[in-house]
C-alpha cells in the first residue's frame, strides 16, 4: 500500500493560488485516473481538477472555501492492493502549526521524538525525516473540542493515555493564534488581530468565518462573537480568556453602516489589471454616432436564412464581423507594445475578446483566430463563449493572448462609455444601445436605429489618424453592411 499525494496544479498562466469550491469525493471513496475530485476557483475562472491516478481517498487536506497555494498537497490517495492497507489509516494533515492531540508536557519533554508527536504542515504531508523542533511554549490549558464532521482529515488522537486538553492560544495567552496562511492574510486585509479572534475550528484553529465574525463585530456593537466549543473532559477545564457565549454567530445588524468585502478572485485580478493598464498605456477615446438601420434589417434577414438555421444571429455578431473587416483594412491597429524590447509587435491573427458579465465578475474570453472564421463559425464561437462564461467554466487559456476587445454596454441601456484597455491589447470598442431616434435620412427627419461606438486605444501604438480611420471603417460597414462582402 502506498500513499500518493495530489498537489494543487498550476491551472493557468502565472496563477499562484486557487480556492477549493467543492469536493466531489470523501475519504474512503474509490477514484480512478482522470476522475474529477474537486472544483477550484482561480483568480480567473472555476476549474474542475481530475486526479491522475487510481486508488482510495485517504484524506482531504483542505476544507471547502480555503485558498490553497499552487504546489500544496490537497488530497492523498491509497494505491496498491487493498489487503495491504492498514486497519486504521492515520490522516495525513492537521491544521497549520497545530500540535497533535497529545499531552503538552510530553511534547515539551521529548521535542525530538517523531513517534510521540508528528506536527504536520497542511499541504506537505508527514515528514519522512526526523526533524528537530524548538519546544513549544504551553498556552493556557483551555480544553477545546476537536470536532471532525466535515470529512476533512485532521490529526489523529494519540494512543490510549490520560485525557489531556489541547492548548489553544487566546487573548492574553503566550501562544500564537492558530490559523492557516489564507486566513492570516484575510485577517490582515480586514485589519483583524488574530489574537482577539475566538476560534471555532477543530483543534482551536481560527477559520475564515471566525475572522468575518470578528470583522462584523468591529463594525457593529450588536454583533456577537462566536462561541468556543468546550470539550467534555473528566476534570473541570480552565475558563477561556475570551467572550464565549454559548450560541451561534449572530447576523450582522441591519443598522450596520458599512460592510467590508474581501477583494479576491476575478474582482481582484480585474482591478489589478485595470489599474496597471490605465497607468501604463496612454489611453485615447474617440466616439462616433451613426445610423444602423440597414444592419438591423440584415439581422432579421439572416435570422430567416435557412443556411444559418439554429445559429444565434444578433447585432453583436455583425459588429464583431465589422471589427474584423476594419482590422483587415487597418492591420496596424492589431498590435502590442513590448516594453522590455522596446518594440511594436504586429499581430497577423485576431484573438477577438468579448467582455462578459458573469456572477463571478467581468471576464474577457477571446475567440482564437477570429479573423479566419466565416459568419456562421463566428456565431457558433460567440454562443459557446457566452454560454461557457455564464456557467463559470471559462478556462484561463481562453482569456489569454487577446489582441482586441468588444464590450457591449448597450445591453444595459447605456449609450456608450470610455473603456479601459485590457493589458497587452491595442484597442477596445464599447458598443452603445441601439435606439430609434429622429435622424436625417435622405433629406428628411425619420425614425432610424442609431447607436454610438467608443474606441479606446493605446496612443503608443495607434495615432489619432489610424484610430479615427479604424473607427470610421467600423461605422461605415455597419451603416452599409453590404461592405461586409465588398471589403472582406
KESE-339807 format. One record per residue (C-alpha): residue in one letter; x, z negated, y; residue number from 1. Coordinates in Angstrom, 2 decimals. Example, Ala and Ser with C-alpha at 12.3 -4.5 7.8 and 13.67 -1.06 7.14 Angstrom:
KESE-339807
   r         u         w         v     k
   a     12.30     -7.80     -4.50     1
   s     13.67     -7.14     -1.06     2
***
This chain:
KESE-339807
   r         u         w         v     k
   x      0.00      0.00      0.00     1
   x      1.34      0.96      3.41     2
   x      0.09      0.12      6.89     3
   x      0.21      3.16      9.16     4
   x     -0.33      2.95     12.89     5
   x     -2.05      5.45     15.15     6
   x     -0.88      5.38     18.75     7
   x     -2.73      6.45     21.88     8
   x     -1.64     10.09     22.25     9
   x     -0.91     11.91     25.48    10
   x     -4.21     13.79     25.70    11
   x     -3.38     15.56     28.92    12
   x     -0.53     16.73     31.10    13
   x      1.11     13.73     32.69    14
   x     -1.65     11.24     31.84    15
   x     -0.31      7.76     31.12    16
   x     -3.37      5.77     30.03    17
   x     -6.90      6.04     28.71    18
   x     -9.86      3.69     28.38    19
   x    -11.45      3.22     24.96    20
   x    -15.12      4.08     25.44    21
   x    -16.39      3.77     21.86    22
   x    -15.16      3.05     18.37    23
   x    -16.74      5.12     15.59    24
   x    -15.16      3.08     12.78    25
   x    -14.73     -0.58     11.91    26
   x    -12.24     -2.48      9.72    27
   x    -12.84     -1.64      6.05    28
   x    -14.17      1.87      6.74    29
   x    -12.57      4.80      4.92    30
   x    -11.17      7.51      7.18    31
   x     -9.87     10.99      6.42    32
   x     -7.35     13.23      8.13    33
   x     -8.98     14.80     11.19    34
   x    -11.88     12.34     11.38    35
   x    -12.80     11.22     14.91    36
   x    -12.27      7.46     15.13    37
   x    -12.90      6.79     18.82    38
   x    -13.74      8.29     22.19    39
   x    -11.46      7.60     25.14    40
   x    -11.74      8.31     28.82    41
   x     -8.69      9.60     30.61    42
   x     -8.39      9.97     34.33    43
   x     -9.87     13.44     33.95    44
   x    -12.30     13.56     31.03    45
   x    -13.71     11.95     27.90    46
   x    -11.85     12.93     24.75    47
   x    -12.54     12.25     21.06    48
   x     -9.47     11.24     19.07    49
   x     -9.09     12.31     15.40    50
   x     -6.81     10.29     13.15    51
   x     -4.03     12.32     11.46    52
   x     -4.06     10.65      8.03    53
   x     -6.28      9.22      5.27    54
   x     -6.82      5.57      4.47    55
   x     -8.89      2.46      5.07    56
   x     -9.16      0.95      8.54    57
   x     -7.07     -2.21      8.61    58
   x     -7.56     -3.30     12.23    59
   x     -8.72     -2.09     15.62    60
   x     -6.16     -3.18     18.18    61
   x     -8.27     -2.96     21.31    62
   x    -11.88     -3.57     22.22    63
   x    -14.15     -1.02     23.87    64
   x    -13.70     -0.93     27.63    65
   x     -9.98     -1.71     27.52    66
   x     -7.49      0.65     29.18    67
   x     -4.52      1.44     26.91    68
   x     -1.19      2.98     27.83    69
   x     -0.12      6.17     26.07    70
   x      2.10      5.28     23.11    71
   x      0.46      1.95     22.28    72
   x     -0.97      1.45     18.79    73
   x     -4.78      1.45     18.88    74
   x     -5.67      1.36     15.17    75
   x     -3.89      0.53     11.91    76
   x     -4.83      2.04      8.54    77
   x     -4.01      1.07      4.96    78
   x     -2.81      4.05      2.98    79
   x     -1.89      4.40     -0.68    80
   x     -3.66      3.33     -3.91    81
   x     -6.49      0.89     -3.35    82
   x     -5.24     -1.51     -6.04    83
   x     -2.08     -2.06     -4.02    84
   x     -4.00     -3.53     -1.11    85
   x     -3.59     -7.27     -0.64    86
   x     -6.53     -9.53     -1.34    87
   x     -6.79    -10.55      2.29    88
   x     -5.02     -8.30      4.75    89
   x     -3.94    -10.09      7.89    90
   x     -4.96     -8.38     11.13    91
   x     -2.16     -6.67     12.97    92
   x     -2.83     -7.67     16.54    93
   x     -3.54    -10.68     18.67    94
   x     -4.34    -10.89     22.39    95
   x     -1.34    -10.26     24.63    96
   x      1.07    -13.18     24.76    97
   x     -1.32    -15.42     22.83    98
   x      0.19    -17.72     20.19    99
   x     -1.13    -17.58     16.65   100
   x     -3.62    -20.32     15.88   101
   x     -1.14    -22.93     14.66   102
   x     -0.21    -26.40     15.90   103
   x      1.57    -26.12     19.22   104
   x      4.05    -28.82     18.27   105
   x      5.12    -26.90     15.18   106
   x      5.58    -23.73     17.19   107
   x      7.89    -25.55     19.58   108
   x      9.83    -27.28     16.84   109
   x     10.56    -24.05     14.94   110
   x     10.76    -21.25     17.52   111
   x     12.90    -19.02     15.26   112
   x     10.79    -19.21     12.11   113
   x      8.83    -15.95     11.90   114
   x      6.89    -17.14      8.87   115
   x      5.43    -20.04     10.84   116
   x      4.30    -18.07     13.86   117
   x      4.26    -14.35     14.49   118
   x      3.28    -13.67     18.07   119
   x      2.26    -10.05     18.38   120
   x      2.11     -7.89     21.47   121
   x     -1.05     -5.85     21.33   122
   x     -0.30     -2.24     20.55   123
   x      3.12     -2.78     19.00   124
   x      2.27     -4.35     15.63   125
   x      4.11     -7.12     13.81   126
   x      7.84     -7.06     14.39   127
   x      9.80     -6.27     11.25   128
   x     12.91     -8.04     12.51   129
   x     13.36    -11.73     13.15   130
   x     13.41    -12.33     16.89   131
   x     14.33    -15.36     18.90   132
   x     11.86    -16.61     21.45   133
   x     12.03    -19.33     24.04   134
   x      9.99    -22.44     23.21   135
   x      6.57    -22.18     24.82   136
   x      5.56    -24.99     27.13   137
   x      2.46    -26.78     25.97   138
   x     -0.58    -26.31     28.17   139
   x     -3.40    -28.91     28.38   140
   x     -4.86    -29.46     24.94   141
   x     -8.20    -27.80     25.59   142
   x     -9.97    -26.58     22.49   143
   x    -11.44    -23.12     22.75   144
   x    -13.33    -21.36     20.01   145
   x    -11.84    -18.19     18.53   146
   x    -14.95    -16.06     18.36   147
   x    -14.48    -12.83     16.42   148
   x    -17.76    -10.98     16.25   149
   x    -16.71     -7.66     17.67   150
   x    -15.00     -6.13     14.65   151
   x    -11.72     -6.09     16.60   152
   x     -8.71     -7.65     14.92   153
   x     -7.38    -10.95     16.21   154
   x     -4.78    -13.43     14.99   155
   x     -5.35    -14.83     11.52   156
   x     -5.67    -18.63     11.18   157
   x     -2.67    -20.50      9.82   158
   x     -2.66    -21.73      6.21   159
   x     -4.58    -24.91      5.42   160
   x     -3.41    -27.54      7.88   161
   x     -4.94    -30.22     10.08   162
   x     -7.14    -28.59     12.68   163
   x     -5.39    -28.27     16.00   164
   x     -6.65    -26.79     19.25   165
   x     -5.19    -23.63     20.77   166
   x     -3.66    -24.21     24.17   167
   x     -5.48    -22.40     26.97   168
   x     -3.91    -22.06     30.40   169
   x     -6.45    -23.17     33.01   170
   x     -6.45    -24.36     36.57   171
   x     -3.81    -26.96     37.07   172
   x     -2.14    -26.24     33.69   173
   x      1.50    -25.47     33.18   174
   x      0.89    -22.28     31.17   175
   x      0.30    -18.72     32.38   176
   x     -3.19    -17.30     32.10   177
   x     -3.58    -15.12     29.02   178
   x     -4.70    -11.57     29.80   179
   x     -3.93     -8.03     28.74   180
   x     -1.98     -5.82     31.16   181
   x     -5.03     -3.76     32.23   182
   x     -6.92     -6.97     33.00   183
   x     -3.99     -8.28     35.03   184
   x     -3.94     -5.04     37.00   185
   x     -7.69     -5.26     37.60   186
   x     -7.33     -8.82     38.86   187
   x     -4.51     -7.76     41.17   188
   x     -6.54     -4.84     42.53   189
   x     -9.51     -7.13     43.20   190
   x     -7.37     -9.86     44.71   191
   x     -8.29    -12.38     42.00   192
   x     -5.86    -15.12     40.91   193
   x     -5.95    -15.22     37.11   194
   x     -5.07    -18.91     37.20   195
   x     -8.54    -19.70     38.55   196
   x    -10.48    -17.37     36.25   197
   x    -12.38    -19.10     33.44   198
   x    -11.51    -17.25     30.17   199
   x    -14.21    -16.39     27.65   200
   x    -12.22    -14.13     25.34   201
   x    -11.02    -15.02     21.87   202
   x     -8.11    -17.46     21.99   203
   x     -8.67    -18.20     25.66   204
   x     -7.88    -14.66     26.85   205
   x     -9.20    -13.59     30.24   206
   x    -11.38    -10.47     29.87   207
   x    -12.37     -7.76     32.31   208
   x    -15.83     -9.33     32.50   209
   x    -14.27    -12.67     33.46   210
   x    -12.39    -11.00     36.33   211
   x    -15.52     -9.24     37.56   212
   x    -17.44    -12.52     37.36   213
   x    -14.74    -14.22     39.42   214
   x    -14.87    -11.40     41.95   215
   x    -18.64    -11.73     42.18   216
   x    -18.29    -15.48     42.67   217
   x    -15.85    -14.84     45.51   218
   x    -18.35    -12.53     47.18   219
   x    -21.38    -14.78     46.97   220
   x    -21.55    -18.58     46.62   221
   x    -24.62    -18.25     44.36   222
   x    -22.56    -16.59     41.62   223
   x    -21.77    -18.97     38.75   224
   x    -18.54    -18.83     36.75   225
   x    -18.97    -18.03     33.04   226
   x    -18.92    -20.87     30.59   227
   x    -15.91    -21.63     28.41   228
   x    -16.97    -21.90     24.74   229
   x    -15.69    -25.19     23.32   230
   x    -14.54    -25.47     19.70   231
   x    -16.32    -27.74     17.26   232
   x    -13.22    -29.86     16.48   233
   x    -13.27    -33.06     14.47   234
   x    -11.67    -35.02     17.27   235
   x    -13.03    -35.07     20.84   236
   x    -11.46    -32.28     22.90   237
   x     -9.84    -32.87     26.26   238
   x    -12.02    -31.73     29.14   239
   x    -11.33    -28.26     30.51   240
   x     -9.91    -28.40     34.01   241
   x    -12.34    -25.84     35.40   242
   x    -16.06    -25.46     36.11   243
   x    -17.65    -24.77     32.75   244
   x    -21.45    -24.83     32.89   245
   x    -22.97    -24.04     29.51   246
   x    -24.79    -20.88     30.49   247
   x    -24.27    -17.14     30.58   248
   x    -22.62    -15.48     33.58   249
   x    -25.04    -15.25     36.48   250
   x    -26.10    -11.99     38.06   251
   x    -24.65    -11.16     41.44   252
   x    -27.03    -12.43     44.07   253
   x    -29.27     -9.89     45.75   254
   x    -28.14    -11.32     49.08   255
   x    -24.54    -10.27     48.50   256
   x    -23.26     -8.32     51.47   257
   x    -20.59     -6.40     49.58   258
   x    -19.92     -5.01     46.13   259
   x    -16.42     -4.07     45.03   260
   x    -15.98     -1.23     42.54   261
   x    -12.58     -0.72     40.91   262
   x    -11.22      2.76     41.62   263
   x    -10.32      4.36     38.29   264
   x    -10.82      7.43     36.14   265
   x    -11.99     10.64     37.76   266
   x    -12.61      8.99     41.14   267
   x     -9.07      7.60     41.28   268
   x     -7.39     10.87     40.37   269
   x     -9.61     12.86     42.75   270
   x     -8.82     10.50     45.62   271
   x     -5.07     10.71     45.00   272
   x     -5.16     14.49     44.70   273
   x     -7.22     14.98     47.85   274
   x     -5.02     12.69     49.93   275
   x     -1.92     14.44     48.65   276
   x     -3.38     17.86     49.34   277
   x     -4.73     17.03     52.80   278
   x     -1.38     15.70     53.98   279
   x      0.82     18.26     52.22   280
   x     -0.81     21.65     52.69   281
   x     -1.71     22.68     56.25   282
   x     -5.42     23.43     55.95   283
   x     -7.26     26.09     57.92   284
   x    -11.02     26.64     57.51   285
   x    -12.94     29.75     58.58   286
   x    -16.69     30.41     58.40   287
   x    -18.93     33.44     58.08   288
   x    -22.74     33.66     58.13   289
   x    -24.37     36.81     56.73   290
   x    -27.37     38.43     55.07   291
   x    -27.51     38.16     51.24   292
   x    -30.98     39.61     50.74   293
   x    -29.65     42.51     48.69   294
   x    -27.69     40.14     46.45   295
   x    -30.83     38.09     45.80   296
   x    -32.69     41.27     44.82   297
   x    -29.83     42.23     42.49   298
   x    -30.02     38.81     40.82   299
   x    -33.68     39.48     39.97   300
   x    -32.89     42.96     38.67   301
   x    -30.09     41.67     36.44   302
   x    -32.38     38.99     35.01   303
   x    -34.65     41.79     33.79   304
   x    -31.80     43.88     32.36   305
   x    -32.12     43.87     28.53   306
   x    -28.34     44.22     28.19   307
   x    -27.96     40.80     29.86   308
   x    -30.79     39.10     27.98   309
   x    -30.01     35.47     27.17   310
   x    -27.37     35.17     29.88   311
   x    -27.67     32.89     32.87   312
   x    -27.88     35.09     35.98   313
   x    -27.81     33.35     39.36   314
   x    -26.30     33.83     42.83   315
   x    -23.21     31.82     41.89   316
   x    -22.36     34.41     39.23   317
   x    -22.35     37.22     41.78   318
   x    -20.46     35.09     44.30   319
   x    -17.78     34.45     41.67   320
   x    -17.59     38.18     40.96   321
   x    -17.33     38.92     44.68   322
   x    -14.42     36.48     44.99   323
   x    -12.62     38.22     42.12   324
   x    -13.18     41.62     43.73   325
   x    -11.87     40.32     47.08   326
   x     -8.77     38.91     45.37   327
   x     -8.11     42.32     43.83   328
   x     -8.22     43.82     47.34   329
   x     -6.12     40.98     48.80   330
   x     -3.79     39.85     45.98   331
   x     -1.52     37.80     48.24   332
   x     -4.18     35.09     48.58   333
   x     -3.77     34.23     44.91   334
   x     -0.53     32.29     45.16   335
   x      1.04     28.83     45.16   336
   x      3.80     27.09     47.09   337
   x      6.87     25.89     45.17   338
   x      8.30     23.18     47.40   339
   x     11.32     22.47     45.21   340
   x     12.43     26.09     45.02   341
   x     11.10     26.98     48.48   342
   x      9.32     29.99     47.02   343
   x      5.87     31.52     47.15   344
   x      4.63     32.20     43.63   345
   x      2.24     35.16     43.44   346
   x     -0.20     34.88     40.52   347
   x     -1.15     38.06     38.69   348
   x     -4.04     36.28     37.00   349
   x     -7.01     34.33     38.35   350
   x     -7.98     30.97     36.87   351
   x    -11.20     30.52     38.80   352
   x    -12.12     26.88     39.40   353
   x    -15.78     25.82     39.69   354
   x    -16.35     22.37     41.20   355
   x    -18.85     20.47     39.04   356
   x    -20.59     17.21     39.96   357
   x    -20.97     15.09     36.83   358
   x    -21.99     11.48     36.15   359
   x    -18.27     10.75     35.82   360
   x    -17.44     12.19     39.23   361
   x    -16.39     15.54     40.67   362
   x    -14.22     17.65     38.39   363
   x    -12.92     21.21     38.75   364
   x    -12.53     23.00     35.42   365
   x    -11.47     26.62     35.66   366
   x    -12.22     29.87     33.88   367
   x     -8.95     31.15     32.50   368
   x     -8.18     34.83     33.25   369
   x    -11.48     35.26     35.07   370
   x    -10.17     38.49     36.62   371
   x    -10.28     40.22     33.22   372
   x    -13.88     39.31     32.35   373
   x    -16.96     41.51     32.59   374
   x    -20.06     40.23     34.36   375
   x    -21.57     39.18     31.03   376
   x    -18.39     37.40     29.92   377
   x    -18.15     35.68     33.29   378
   x    -21.75     34.48     32.92   379
   x    -21.02     33.03     29.48   380
   x    -17.88     31.32     30.73   381
   x    -19.73     29.78     33.69   382
   x    -22.55     28.50     31.49   383
   x    -20.13     26.98     28.99   384
   x    -18.06     25.39     31.73   385
   x    -21.08     23.72     33.35   386
   x    -22.57     22.53     30.04   387
   x    -19.28     21.03     28.90   388
   x    -18.77     19.28     32.25   389
   x    -22.25     17.73     32.20   390
   x    -21.63     16.39     28.70   391
   x    -18.38     14.84     29.90   392
   x    -16.42     16.83     27.32   393
   x    -14.22     18.88     29.62   394
   x    -10.67     18.76     28.28   395
   x     -7.68     18.10     30.55   396
   x     -6.34     21.58     29.75   397
   x     -9.49     23.13     31.22   398
   x     -8.67     21.53     34.56   399
   x     -5.05     22.61     34.73   400
   x     -3.42     25.66     36.32   401
   x     -6.31     26.70     38.55   402
   x     -5.49     29.28     41.23   403
   x     -8.55     29.33     43.49   404
   x    -11.82     27.36     43.52   405
   x    -15.50     27.76     44.42   406
   x    -17.58     24.72     45.37   407
   x    -21.33     25.27     45.67   408
   x    -22.60     22.71     48.19   409
   x    -25.70     24.82     48.74   410
   x    -27.38     23.32     45.68   411
   x    -27.75     20.13     47.75   412
   x    -29.35     21.98     50.66   413
   x    -26.12     21.80     52.70   414
   x    -25.32     24.73     54.97   415
   x    -21.53     24.54     54.46   416
   x    -18.53     22.25     54.70   417
   x    -14.77     22.12     55.13   418
   x    -13.47     21.69     51.58   419
   x    -10.03     20.30     50.75   420
   x     -7.75     22.40     48.57   421
   x     -7.09     21.43     45.01   422
   x     -3.36     20.65     44.72   423
   x     -1.34     23.73     43.82   424
   x     -4.07     26.20     44.83   425
   x     -4.11     28.54     47.79   426
   x     -7.79     28.52     48.79   427
   x    -11.22     27.03     48.14   428
   x    -14.56     28.63     49.02   429
   x    -17.57     26.48     49.93   430
   x    -20.92     28.21     49.36   431
   x    -23.78     27.03     51.55   432
   x    -27.51     27.02     50.90   433
   x    -29.27     30.40     50.80   434
   x    -32.28     30.20     53.11   435
   x    -34.92     32.51     54.54   436
   x    -34.13     32.79     58.25   437
   x    -35.02     35.08     61.17   438
   x    -32.37     37.81     61.14   439
   x    -31.91     41.06     62.99   440
   x    -32.17     43.81     60.37   441
   x    -32.23     47.47     61.38   442
   x    -33.02     46.53     64.96   443
   x    -35.92     44.22     64.13   444
   x    -36.18     40.48     63.56   445
   x    -37.19     39.85     59.97   446
   x    -37.10     37.05     57.45   447
   x    -33.94     37.54     55.45   448
   x    -31.94     35.49     52.95   449
   x    -28.93     34.14     54.84   450
   x    -26.02     31.93     53.83   451
   x    -22.75     30.62     55.25   452
   x    -19.40     30.63     53.46   453
   x    -16.46     28.40     54.44   454
   x    -12.97     29.26     53.27   455
   x    -10.21     26.63     53.46   456
   x     -6.72     27.93     52.77   457
   x     -3.09     26.87     52.83   458
   x     -1.64     28.29     56.03   459
   x      1.86     28.34     54.49   460
   x      0.63     30.97     52.05   461
   x     -2.20     32.68     53.90   462
   x     -2.02     33.51     57.57   463
   x     -5.06     33.97     59.78   464
   x     -5.25     37.73     59.30   465
   x     -5.11     37.59     55.50   466
   x     -7.55     34.68     55.31   467
   x    -10.02     36.42     57.62   468
   x     -9.80     39.70     55.72   469
   x    -10.31     37.95     52.38   470
   x    -13.38     36.05     53.62   471
   x    -14.83     39.16     55.23   472
   x    -14.41     41.10     51.97   473
   x    -16.32     38.43     50.02   474
   x    -19.15     38.62     52.54   475
   x    -19.13     42.43     52.52   476
   x    -19.56     42.51     48.72   477
   x    -22.45     40.05     48.84   478
   x    -24.12     41.77     51.77   479
   x    -23.87     45.16     50.00   480
   x    -23.48     44.30     46.29   481
   x    -23.01     47.94     45.22   482
   x    -19.43     47.35     46.31   483
   x    -19.07     45.29     43.16   484
   x    -18.86     48.66     41.45   485
   x    -17.07     50.74     44.06   486
   x    -14.39     48.14     44.84   487
   x    -13.81     46.82     41.30   488
***
